[in-house]
Every structure is written in C-alpha cells, then in structure tokens.
Amino acid sequence: MQDHLSQTFSALADPTRRAMLARLSTGEANVSDLAQPFLDDMSLPAITKHLQVLEKAGLITKTRKAQWRSCKLNGDGLKDAANWMEQYRVFWEESFDRLDAYLKTVTAKKPPQGDENV
C-alpha cells in the first residue's frame, strides 16, 4: 500500500489527470464534461480509471445526484504535497541566496579585465 504522498504524486504524474484537475479548478463538472476532451484518444472506462485514481489520492470528490455524477476539486488533497515541496523550495532558495552572496564577494575582489596594461 502506498503512502498518501506517493499516491498524490502518482496521480499528478499523468498529464490526463492534471488536465482534469485543471478543468476542475474552474468549478464542479460532471463526468461527461470531464471526459469530453479525451474521448478521441481513450475509452470511457479509461477515463473512469483516471477519475478513480484522482479520487483515491484525495484530489477530487465525486457525488451522485440521480443520474448526474459530479466531480469537484479537493484542495485538501494537495496540502501534503505542497508542504513537502515547500521544504525543498526554502532549502534551494536559501542555497541560491548564499551562492549569490558568495559570488558577489568573489567578483568584487577581482580586478577588472583589460585594465592591466593601462
């Protein structure tokens, strides 16, 4: 069994699922609307499988009202992934700031090129 973070990244790894999430970021949609852009390239069962992966990862929620099945984005599902990535963003930002400061001290100590023969 995968941990929640691995499930989230696995779900986000597929461009079809990312496109579905992008569509849901504009508002709730039914399964047919989500499937429409992909029907030329894949079957309805394949689309359903993508939606199941997103739901299992906690990135979407599905509801049933009579014959209408709607999906909506679940922002809480992305919190763990965002928190995990934030740690690394801070690390790299601080590392680049230290590198920038170091390079400024090194370049400030070098004599300008071309001025040796003046």
The first five atom37 places (N, CA, C, CB, O) and aatype in JSON, in Angstrom:
{
  "aatype": [12, 5, 3, 8, 10, 15, 5, 16, 13, 15, 0, 10, 0, 3, 14, 16, 1, 1, 0, 12, 10, 0, 1, 10, 15, 16, 7, 6, 0, 2, 19, 15, 3, 10, 0, 5, 14, 13, 10, 3, 3, 12, 15, 10, 14, 0, 9, 16, 11, 8, 10, 5, 19, 10, 6, 11, 0, 7, 10, 9, 16, 11, 16, 1, 11, 0, 5, 17, 1, 15, 4, 11, 10, 2, 7, 3, 7, 10, 11, 3, 0, 0, 2, 17, 12, 6, 5, 18, 1, 19, 13, 17, 6, 6, 15, 13, 3, 1, 10, 3, 0, 18, 10, 11, 16, 19, 16, 0, 11, 11, 14, 14, 5, 7, 3, 6, 2, 19],
  "atom_mask": [
    [1, 1, 1, 1, 1],
    [1, 1, 1, 1, 1],
    [1, 1, 1, 1, 1],
    [1, 1, 1, 1, 1],
    [1, 1, 1, 1, 1],
    [1, 1, 1, 1, 1],
    [1, 1, 1, 1, 1],
    [1, 1, 1, 1, 1],
    [1, 1, 1, 1, 1],
    [1, 1, 1, 1, 1],
    [1, 1, 1, 1, 1],
    [1, 1, 1, 1, 1],
    [1, 1, 1, 1, 1],
    [1, 1, 1, 1, 1],
    [1, 1, 1, 1, 1],
    [1, 1, 1, 1, 1],
    [1, 1, 1, 1, 1],
    [1, 1, 1, 1, 1],
    [1, 1, 1, 1, 1],
    [1, 1, 1, 1, 1],
    [1, 1, 1, 1, 1],
    [1, 1, 1, 1, 1],
    [1, 1, 1, 1, 1],
    [1, 1, 1, 1, 1],
    [1, 1, 1, 1, 1],
    [1, 1, 1, 1, 1],
    [1, 1, 1, 0, 1],
    [1, 1, 1, 1, 1],
    [1, 1, 1, 1, 1],
    [1, 1, 1, 1, 1],
    [1, 1, 1, 1, 1],
    [1, 1, 1, 1, 1],
    [1, 1, 1, 1, 1],
    [1, 1, 1, 1, 1],
    [1, 1, 1, 1, 1],
    [1, 1, 1, 1, 1],
    [1, 1, 1, 1, 1],
    [1, 1, 1, 1, 1],
    [1, 1, 1, 1, 1],
    [1, 1, 1, 1, 1],
    [1, 1, 1, 1, 1],
    [1, 1, 1, 1, 1],
    [1, 1, 1, 1, 1],
    [1, 1, 1, 1, 1],
    [1, 1, 1, 1, 1],
    [1, 1, 1, 1, 1],
    [1, 1, 1, 1, 1],
    [1, 1, 1, 1, 1],
    [1, 1, 1, 1, 1],
    [1, 1, 1, 1, 1],
    [1, 1, 1, 1, 1],
    [1, 1, 1, 1, 1],
    [1, 1, 1, 1, 1],
    [1, 1, 1, 1, 1],
    [1, 1, 1, 1, 1],
    [1, 1, 1, 1, 1],
    [1, 1, 1, 1, 1],
    [1, 1, 1, 0, 1],
    [1, 1, 1, 1, 1],
    [1, 1, 1, 1, 1],
    [1, 1, 1, 1, 1],
    [1, 1, 1, 1, 1],
    [1, 1, 1, 1, 1],
    [1, 1, 1, 1, 1],
    [1, 1, 1, 1, 1],
    [1, 1, 1, 1, 1],
    [1, 1, 1, 1, 1],
    [1, 1, 1, 1, 1],
    [1, 1, 1, 1, 1],
    [1, 1, 1, 1, 1],
    [1, 1, 1, 1, 1],
    [1, 1, 1, 1, 1],
    [1, 1, 1, 1, 1],
    [1, 1, 1, 1, 1],
    [1, 1, 1, 0, 1],
    [1, 1, 1, 1, 1],
    [1, 1, 1, 0, 1],
    [1, 1, 1, 1, 1],
    [1, 1, 1, 1, 1],
    [1, 1, 1, 1, 1],
    [1, 1, 1, 1, 1],
    [1, 1, 1, 1, 1],
    [1, 1, 1, 1, 1],
    [1, 1, 1, 1, 1],
    [1, 1, 1, 1, 1],
    [1, 1, 1, 1, 1],
    [1, 1, 1, 1, 1],
    [1, 1, 1, 1, 1],
    [1, 1, 1, 1, 1],
    [1, 1, 1, 1, 1],
    [1, 1, 1, 1, 1],
    [1, 1, 1, 1, 1],
    [1, 1, 1, 1, 1],
    [1, 1, 1, 1, 1],
    [1, 1, 1, 1, 1],
    [1, 1, 1, 1, 1],
    [1, 1, 1, 1, 1],
    [1, 1, 1, 1, 1],
    [1, 1, 1, 1, 1],
    [1, 1, 1, 1, 1],
    [1, 1, 1, 1, 1],
    [1, 1, 1, 1, 1],
    [1, 1, 1, 1, 1],
    [1, 1, 1, 1, 1],
    [1, 1, 1, 1, 1],
    [1, 1, 1, 1, 1],
    [1, 1, 1, 1, 1],
    [1, 1, 1, 1, 1],
    [1, 1, 1, 1, 1],
    [1, 1, 1, 1, 1],
    [1, 1, 1, 1, 1],
    [1, 1, 1, 1, 1],
    [1, 1, 1, 1, 1],
    [1, 1, 1, 0, 1],
    [1, 1, 1, 1, 1],
    [1, 1, 1, 1, 1],
    [1, 1, 1, 1, 1],
    [1, 1, 1, 1, 1]
  ],
  "atom_positions": [
    [[0.84, -1.19, 0.0], [0.0, 0.0, 0.0], [0.88, 1.25, 0.0], [-0.95, 0.0, 1.22], [1.83, 1.34, 0.77]],
    [[0.56, 2.2, -0.87], [1.34, 3.43, -0.96], [0.93, 4.4, 0.14], [1.15, 4.08, -2.35], [-0.21, 4.41, 0.59]],
    [[1.87, 5.22, 0.57], [1.54, 6.28, 1.49], [0.79, 7.39, 0.72], [2.82, 6.85, 2.18], [0.8, 7.42, -0.51]],
    [[0.16, 8.26, 1.45], [-0.69, 9.28, 0.83], [0.11, 10.19, -0.11], [-1.37, 10.13, 1.91], [-0.37, 10.52, -1.2]],
    [[1.3, 10.58, 0.29], [2.12, 11.46, -0.54], [2.49, 10.79, -1.86], [3.38, 11.87, 0.21], [2.47, 11.43, -2.91]],
    [[2.83, 9.51, -1.81], [3.16, 8.78, -3.03], [1.94, 8.66, -3.94], [3.69, 7.38, -2.69], [2.07, 8.78, -5.16]],
    [[0.77, 8.43, -3.37], [-0.45, 8.38, -4.16], [-0.72, 9.71, -4.85], [-1.65, 7.99, -3.28], [-1.12, 9.75, -6.02]],
    [[-0.5, 10.78, -4.13], [-0.73, 12.12, -4.7], [0.2, 12.37, -5.87], [-0.55, 13.21, -3.64], [-0.25, 12.78, -6.94]],
    [[1.49, 12.12, -5.69], [2.44, 12.36, -6.78], [2.21, 11.42, -7.95], [3.86, 12.22, -6.28], [2.39, 11.81, -9.1]],
    [[1.81, 10.2, -7.66], [1.5, 9.24, -8.72], [0.3, 9.73, -9.54], [1.22, 7.83, -8.14], [0.3, 9.64, -10.76]],
    [[-0.7, 10.24, -8.86], [-1.88, 10.77, -9.55], [-1.51, 11.99, -10.39], [-2.98, 11.13, -8.54], [-2.03, 12.17, -11.49]],
    [[-0.64, 12.83, -9.87], [-0.24, 14.05, -10.58], [0.73, 13.78, -11.73], [0.4, 15.03, -9.61], [0.95, 14.65, -12.57]],
    [[1.3, 12.58, -11.77], [2.3, 12.27, -12.79], [1.7, 12.16, -14.19], [3.0, 10.98, -12.44], [2.42, 12.29, -15.18]],
    [[0.42, 11.92, -14.29], [-0.21, 11.7, -15.59], [-0.8, 13.0, -16.14], [-1.31, 10.63, -15.47], [-1.55, 13.68, -15.44]],
    [[-0.48, 13.36, -17.38], [-0.98, 14.62, -17.96], [-2.51, 14.66, -18.12], [-0.34, 14.85, -19.3], [-3.1, 15.73, -18.04]],
    [[-3.13, 13.52, -18.34], [-4.6, 13.5, -18.45], [-5.22, 13.87, -17.12], [-5.1, 12.1, -18.89], [-6.17, 14.66, -17.07]],
    [[-4.68, 13.32, -16.04], [-5.23, 13.63, -14.72], [-4.96, 15.08, -14.34], [-4.64, 12.7, -13.66], [-5.8, 15.73, -13.72]],
    [[-3.79, 15.6, -14.71], [-3.51, 17.02, -14.45], [-4.48, 17.91, -15.22], [-2.05, 17.38, -14.81], [-4.93, 18.93, -14.71]],
    [[-4.8, 17.53, -16.45], [-5.76, 18.3, -17.25], [-7.14, 18.27, -16.6], [-5.83, 17.75, -18.7], [-7.86, 19.27, -16.6]],
    [[-7.51, 17.12, -16.07], [-8.8, 17.02, -15.38], [-8.83, 17.92, -14.14], [-9.08, 15.56, -14.98], [-9.83, 18.58, -13.86]],
    [[-7.73, 17.93, -13.41], [-7.65, 18.8, -12.23], [-7.71, 20.27, -12.63], [-6.36, 18.52, -11.44], [-8.34, 21.09, -11.96]],
    [[-7.04, 20.6, -13.73], [-7.08, 21.98, -14.22], [-8.51, 22.39, -14.57], [-6.15, 22.16, -15.45], [-8.94, 23.5, -14.26]],
    [[-9.23, 21.49, -15.21], [-10.63, 21.78, -15.55], [-11.44, 21.97, -14.29], [-11.23, 20.65, -16.42], [-12.26, 22.88, -14.21]],
    [[-11.23, 21.11, -13.29], [-11.99, 21.2, -12.05], [-11.62, 22.43, -11.22], [-11.78, 19.96, -11.22], [-12.38, 22.85, -10.35]],
    [[-10.46, 23.0, -11.48], [-10.07, 24.22, -10.76], [-10.97, 25.4, -11.15], [-8.6, 24.57, -11.04], [-11.01, 26.41, -10.44]],
    [[-11.68, 25.27, -12.26], [-12.6, 26.34, -12.68], [-14.01, 26.11, -12.14], [-12.65, 26.43, -14.2], [-14.87, 26.98, -12.27]],
    [[-14.24, 24.94, -11.53], [-15.54, 24.65, -10.94], [-15.94, 23.2, -11.13], [0.0, 0.0, 0.0], [-15.31, 22.45, -11.88]],
    [[-16.98, 22.83, -10.44], [-17.5, 21.46, -10.48], [-17.89, 21.08, -11.9], [-18.71, 21.32, -9.53], [-18.34, 21.92, -12.68]],
    [[-17.72, 19.8, -12.24], [-18.08, 19.3, -13.57], [-18.59, 17.87, -13.46], [-16.87, 19.37, -14.54], [-18.22, 17.13, -12.55]],
    [[-19.45, 17.5, -14.39], [-19.9, 16.11, -14.38], [-18.89, 15.27, -15.15], [-21.32, 15.97, -15.0], [-18.03, 15.79, -15.87]],
    [[-19.0, 13.97, -14.99], [-18.04, 13.03, -15.58], [-18.01, 13.18, -17.1], [-18.39, 11.59, -15.19], [-16.94, 13.12, -17.71]],
    [[-19.17, 13.36, -17.72], [-19.23, 13.51, -19.18], [-18.46, 14.73, -19.66], [-20.69, 13.6, -19.65], [-17.75, 14.67, -20.66]],
    [[-18.61, 15.83, -18.93], [-17.86, 17.06, -19.3], [-16.37, 16.85, -19.16], [-18.31, 18.24, -18.44], [-15.59, 17.31, -20.0]],
    [[-15.96, 16.17, -18.11], [-14.53, 15.9, -17.91], [-13.99, 14.96, -18.98], [-14.29, 15.3, -16.52], [-12.84, 15.09, -19.41]],
    [[-14.81, 14.03, -19.41], [-14.38, 13.04, -20.4], [-14.28, 13.62, -21.8], [-15.33, 11.88, -20.4], [-13.46, 13.16, -22.6]],
    [[-15.09, 14.62, -22.12], [-15.22, 15.13, -23.49], [-13.89, 15.4, -24.21], [-16.03, 16.38, -23.47], [-13.73, 14.95, -25.34]],
    [[-12.94, 16.12, -23.61], [-11.7, 16.42, -24.34], [-10.84, 15.19, -24.66], [-10.87, 17.39, -23.55], [-9.94, 15.27, -25.5]],
    [[-11.1, 14.07, -24.0], [-10.24, 12.9, -24.13], [-10.86, 11.75, -24.92], [-9.86, 12.41, -22.78], [-10.2, 10.75, -25.17]],
    [[-12.11, 11.89, -25.31], [-12.83, 10.77, -25.94], [-12.25, 10.35, -27.28], [-14.26, 11.14, -26.12], [-12.44, 9.21, -27.69]],
    [[-11.55, 11.23, -27.98], [-10.93, 10.85, -29.25], [-9.74, 9.92, -29.03], [-10.49, 12.09, -30.01], [-9.4, 9.11, -29.9]],
    [[-9.1, 10.03, -27.87], [-7.87, 9.29, -27.62], [-8.02, 8.11, -26.66], [-6.85, 10.21, -27.08], [-7.15, 7.23, -26.63]],
    [[-9.1, 8.07, -25.89], [-9.24, 6.98, -24.92], [-10.71, 6.64, -24.69], [-8.57, 7.36, -23.6], [-11.61, 7.41, -25.0]],
    [[-10.9, 5.47, -24.14], [-12.26, 4.97, -23.89], [-12.82, 5.57, -22.6], [-12.26, 3.43, -23.81], [-12.08, 6.09, -21.76]],
    [[-14.12, 5.48, -22.46], [-14.77, 5.94, -21.24], [-14.31, 5.15, -20.02], [-16.29, 5.84, -21.38], [-14.14, 5.75, -18.95]],
    [[-14.09, 3.83, -20.12], [-13.54, 3.11, -18.96], [-12.15, 3.61, -18.55], [-13.47, 1.61, -19.27], [-11.82, 3.64, -17.36]],
    [[-11.33, 4.01, -19.51], [-10.01, 4.55, -19.18], [-10.15, 5.89, -18.46], [-9.15, 4.72, -20.46], [-9.41, 6.17, -17.52]],
    [[-11.08, 6.69, -18.89], [-11.32, 7.98, -18.23], [-11.82, 7.76, -16.81], [-12.35, 8.83, -19.04], [-11.4, 8.44, -15.87]],
    [[-12.72, 6.79, -16.66], [-13.23, 6.44, -15.33], [-12.09, 6.01, -14.41], [-14.29, 5.33, -15.42], [-12.07, 6.35, -13.23]],
    [[-11.15, 5.26, -14.94], [-9.99, 4.81, -14.17], [-9.15, 6.01, -13.7], [-9.11, 3.85, -15.02], [-8.7, 6.05, -12.55]],
    [[-8.96, 6.98, -14.58], [-8.23, 8.2, -14.19], [-8.95, 8.91, -13.04], [-8.09, 9.16, -15.4], [-8.31, 9.36, -12.09]],
    [[-10.26, 9.0, -13.13], [-11.03, 9.65, -12.08], [-10.94, 8.88, -10.77], [-12.49, 9.8, -12.5], [-10.9, 9.48, -9.69]],
    [[-10.91, 7.57, -10.85], [-10.76, 6.74, -9.64], [-9.41, 6.98, -8.97], [-10.92, 5.25, -9.98], [-9.31, 7.05, -7.75]],
    [[-8.35, 7.12, -9.79], [-7.02, 7.39, -9.24], [-7.01, 8.73, -8.52], [-5.94, 7.37, -10.37], [-6.47, 8.86, -7.43]],
    [[-7.62, 9.74, -9.14], [-7.7, 11.07, -8.52], [-8.5, 11.04, -7.23], [-8.31, 12.08, -9.49], [-8.14, 11.68, -6.24]],
    [[-9.59, 10.28, -7.24], [-10.42, 10.19, -6.05], [-9.7, 9.43, -4.93], [-11.75, 9.49, -6.38], [-9.74, 9.85, -3.77]],
    [[-9.04, 8.34, -5.27], [-8.3, 7.55, -4.27], [-7.18, 8.38, -3.64], [-7.71, 6.28, -4.91], [-6.88, 8.23, -2.45]],
    [[-6.56, 9.25, -4.43], [-5.49, 10.11, -3.92], [-6.05, 11.28, -3.11], [-4.64, 10.64, -5.08], [-5.29, 12.04, -2.5]],
    [[-7.37, 11.43, -3.1], [-7.99, 12.51, -2.33], [-7.95, 13.85, -3.03], [0.0, 0.0, 0.0], [-8.14, 14.89, -2.39]],
    [[-7.71, 13.85, -4.34], [-7.6, 15.11, -5.08], [-8.95, 15.59, -5.61], [-6.63, 14.95, -6.24], [-9.12, 16.78, -5.89]],
    [[-9.91, 14.68, -5.74], [-11.27, 15.06, -6.15], [-12.27, 14.31, -5.29], [-11.5, 14.75, -7.66], [-11.94, 13.3, -4.66]],
    [[-13.47, 14.82, -5.26], [-14.59, 14.1, -4.66], [-15.68, 13.98, -5.71], [-15.12, 14.83, -3.37], [-15.9, 14.89, -6.51]],
    [[-16.35, 12.83, -5.69], [-17.44, 12.59, -6.63], [-18.74, 12.47, -5.85], [-17.19, 11.31, -7.48], [-18.78, 11.89, -4.77]],
    [[-19.8, 13.02, -6.41], [-21.13, 12.91, -5.81], [-22.09, 12.38, -6.86], [-21.61, 14.27, -5.24], [-21.87, 12.52, -8.06]],
    [[-23.15, 11.78, -6.38], [-24.18, 11.28, -7.29], [-25.51, 11.92, -6.91], [-24.28, 9.72, -7.23], [-25.96, 11.84, -5.77]],
    [[-26.11, 12.55, -7.89], [-27.46, 13.11, -7.72], [-28.28, 12.56, -8.87], [-27.46, 14.7, -7.7], [-28.17, 13.03, -10.01]],
    [[-29.09, 11.57, -8.58], [-29.88, 10.86, -9.6], [-28.93, 10.29, -10.64], [-30.93, 11.82, -10.27], [-28.05, 9.49, -10.3]],
    [[-29.08, 10.66, -11.9], [-28.22, 10.16, -12.97], [-26.97, 11.01, -13.16], [-29.0, 10.1, -14.28], [-26.08, 10.64, -13.93]],
    [[-26.88, 12.13, -12.49], [-25.79, 13.08, -12.67], [-24.68, 12.79, -11.67], [-26.29, 14.54, -12.53], [-24.93, 12.78, -10.46]],
    [[-23.47, 12.57, -12.16], [-22.31, 12.33, -11.29], [-21.37, 13.51, -11.45], [-21.6, 10.98, -11.64], [-20.78, 13.72, -12.51]],
    [[-21.24, 14.26, -10.4], [-20.37, 15.44, -10.48], [-19.07, 15.2, -9.74], [-21.08, 16.67, -9.92], [-18.99, 14.39, -8.82]],
    [[-18.05, 15.93, -10.16], [-16.73, 15.88, -9.53], [-16.33, 17.28, -9.15], [-15.67, 15.24, -10.48], [-16.66, 18.25, -9.84]],
    [[-15.64, 17.39, -8.05], [-15.08, 18.69, -7.68], [-13.7, 18.51, -7.09], [-16.01, 19.43, -6.69], [-13.36, 17.46, -6.54]],
    [[-12.93, 19.55, -7.22], [-11.55, 19.55, -6.74], [-11.55, 19.53, -5.22], [-10.78, 20.78, -7.28], [-12.36, 20.2, -4.58]],
    [[-10.65, 18.75, -4.65], [-10.48, 18.7, -3.21], [-9.11, 19.28, -2.89], [-10.61, 17.22, -2.66], [-8.1, 18.58, -2.95]],
    [[-9.08, 20.55, -2.55], [-7.81, 21.24, -2.28], [-7.03, 20.65, -1.12], [0.0, 0.0, 0.0], [-5.8, 20.72, -1.1]],
    [[-7.73, 20.05, -0.16], [-7.04, 19.44, 0.97], [-6.13, 18.3, 0.53], [-8.05, 18.94, 2.0], [-5.13, 18.0, 1.19]],
    [[-6.47, 17.66, -0.57], [-5.67, 16.55, -1.06], [-4.28, 16.96, -1.5], [0.0, 0.0, 0.0], [-3.37, 16.12, -1.55]],
    [[-4.11, 18.21, -1.82], [-2.81, 18.71, -2.27], [-1.94, 19.28, -1.15], [-3.0, 19.76, -3.33], [-0.77, 19.59, -1.36]],
    [[-2.51, 19.42, 0.04], [-1.77, 20.06, 1.14], [-0.48, 19.34, 1.5], [-2.65, 20.14, 2.37], [0.56, 19.98, 1.67]],
    [[-0.53, 18.02, 1.62], [0.68, 17.27, 1.98], [1.77, 17.45, 0.93], [0.36, 15.78, 2.16], [2.94, 17.65, 1.26]],
    [[1.37, 17.38, -0.34], [2.35, 17.55, -1.42], [2.92, 18.97, -1.41], [1.71, 17.24, -2.8], [4.12, 19.16, -1.58]],
    [[2.07, 19.94, -1.21], [2.53, 21.34, -1.18], [3.48, 21.57, 0.0], [1.34, 22.3, -1.09], [4.49, 22.25, -0.15]],
    [[3.16, 21.01, 1.15], [4.03, 21.15, 2.32], [5.37, 20.47, 2.09], [3.35, 20.56, 3.57], [6.42, 21.01, 2.46]],
    [[5.35, 19.3, 1.48], [6.59, 18.58, 1.19], [7.46, 19.39, 0.24], [6.29, 17.19, 0.59], [8.67, 19.52, 0.46]],
    [[6.87, 19.93, -0.81], [7.63, 20.73, -1.78], [8.12, 22.05, -1.18], [6.77, 21.01, -3.02], [9.18, 22.54, -1.56]],
    [[7.37, 22.6, -0.26], [7.76, 23.86, 0.37], [9.09, 23.73, 1.11], [6.67, 24.33, 1.34], [9.9, 24.66, 1.1]],
    [[9.32, 22.6, 1.75], [10.59, 22.37, 2.45], [11.77, 22.52, 1.49], [10.6, 20.98, 3.1], [12.78, 23.13, 1.82]],
    [[11.62, 21.94, 0.32], [12.69, 21.97, -0.67], [12.81, 23.33, -1.34], [12.47, 20.9, -1.71], [13.9, 23.75, -1.72]],
    [[11.7, 24.02, -1.5], [11.75, 25.38, -2.06], [12.55, 26.28, -1.13], [10.31, 25.95, -2.27], [13.4, 27.05, -1.59]],
    [[12.28, 26.19, 0.15], [13.01, 27.01, 1.13], [14.49, 26.65, 1.11], [12.43, 26.81, 2.55], [15.34, 27.54, 1.11]],
    [[14.82, 25.36, 1.09], [16.21, 24.92, 1.06], [16.93, 25.5, -0.15], [16.29, 23.39, 1.04], [18.01, 26.09, 0.0]],
    [[16.35, 25.35, -1.35], [17.02, 25.83, -2.56], [17.08, 27.34, -2.62], [16.32, 25.3, -3.79], [18.07, 27.9, -3.11]],
    [[16.06, 28.0, -2.15], [16.08, 29.46, -2.14], [17.21, 29.97, -1.24], [14.72, 30.02, -1.66], [17.94, 30.89, -1.62]],
    [[17.35, 29.39, -0.07], [18.43, 29.78, 0.84], [19.8, 29.45, 0.24], [18.27, 29.09, 2.2], [20.74, 30.22, 0.38]],
    [[19.9, 28.3, -0.43], [21.17, 27.91, -1.05], [21.56, 28.88, -2.16], [21.08, 26.48, -1.61], [22.72, 29.27, -2.26]],
    [[20.61, 29.26, -2.97], [20.89, 30.21, -4.05], [21.23, 31.6, -3.5], [19.69, 30.31, -5.0], [22.07, 32.29, -4.07]],
    [[20.6, 31.99, -2.42], [20.93, 33.28, -1.8], [22.37, 33.27, -1.29], [19.96, 33.59, -0.64], [23.1, 34.25, -1.45]],
    [[22.79, 32.15, -0.67], [24.18, 32.05, -0.18], [25.16, 32.05, -1.35], [24.37, 30.77, 0.66], [26.21, 32.69, -1.27]],
    [[24.82, 31.34, -2.43], [25.68, 31.32, -3.61], [25.79, 32.71, -4.21], [25.13, 30.33, -4.65], [26.88, 33.13, -4.61]],
    [[24.69, 33.43, -4.29], [24.69, 34.79, -4.83], [25.58, 35.7, -3.99], [23.25, 35.35, -4.89], [26.37, 36.47, -4.53]],
    [[25.47, 35.61, -2.68], [26.3, 36.43, -1.8], [27.78, 36.09, -1.97], [25.88, 36.24, -0.33], [28.62, 36.98, -2.01]],
    [[28.09, 34.8, -2.08], [29.47, 34.37, -2.28], [30.02, 34.89, -3.61], [29.57, 32.84, -2.22], [31.13, 35.41, -3.66]],
    [[29.26, 34.76, -4.67], [29.72, 35.21, -5.98], [29.94, 36.73, -6.01], [28.7, 34.82, -7.06], [30.83, 37.21, -6.7]],
    [[29.14, 37.46, -5.29], [29.32, 38.91, -5.21], [30.64, 39.25, -4.53], [28.15, 39.57, -4.46], [31.31, 40.2, -4.93]],
    [[31.02, 38.49, -3.5], [32.29, 38.78, -2.82], [33.47, 38.39, -3.7], [32.36, 38.03, -1.48], [34.49, 39.08, -3.71]],
    [[33.34, 37.3, -4.44], [34.43, 36.84, -5.31], [34.63, 37.82, -6.46], [34.14, 35.42, -5.85], [35.77, 38.18, -6.77]],
    [[33.57, 38.23, -7.09], [33.7, 39.14, -8.24], [34.11, 40.54, -7.81], [32.39, 39.21, -9.02], [34.72, 41.27, -8.6]],
    [[33.81, 40.92, -6.59], [34.22, 42.24, -6.1], [35.72, 42.3, -5.86], [33.48, 42.59, -4.81], [36.31, 43.38, -5.94]],
    [[36.38, 41.16, -5.58], [37.81, 41.12, -5.31], [38.65, 41.05, -6.57], [38.13, 39.94, -4.44], [39.84, 41.36, -6.52]],
    [[38.07, 40.64, -7.7], [38.84, 40.51, -8.94], [39.04, 41.88, -9.58], [38.12, 39.56, -9.93], [38.13, 42.7, -9.6]],
    [[40.28, 42.12, -10.11], [40.48, 43.38, -10.83], [39.72, 43.32, -12.16], [42.0, 43.65, -11.07], [39.59, 42.25, -12.75]],
    [[39.23, 44.45, -12.63], [38.52, 44.47, -13.92], [39.44, 43.98, -15.03], [38.0, 45.88, -14.24], [40.62, 44.34, -15.06]],
    [[38.94, 43.2, -15.93], [39.74, 42.69, -17.04], [40.01, 43.79, -18.05], [39.04, 41.5, -17.72], [39.15, 44.63, -18.3]],
    [[41.2, 43.78, -18.61], [41.57, 44.75, -19.64], [42.24, 45.98, -19.08], [0.0, 0.0, 0.0], [42.74, 46.8, -19.85]],
    [[42.27, 46.15, -17.73], [42.86, 47.32, -17.13], [44.34, 47.11, -16.76], [42.08, 47.72, -15.9], [44.98, 48.05, -16.28]],
    [[44.89, 45.91, -16.96], [46.25, 45.62, -16.56], [47.29, 46.45, -17.33], [46.53, 44.16, -16.74], [48.33, 46.79, -16.76]],
    [[47.06, 46.77, -18.59], [48.03, 47.45, -19.43], [47.83, 48.97, -19.49], [47.98, 46.88, -20.81], [48.49, 49.63, -20.3]],
    [[46.99, 49.52, -18.71], [46.74, 50.96, -18.79], [47.79, 51.76, -18.12], [45.43, 51.29, -18.18], [47.72, 52.99, -18.1]]
  ]
}
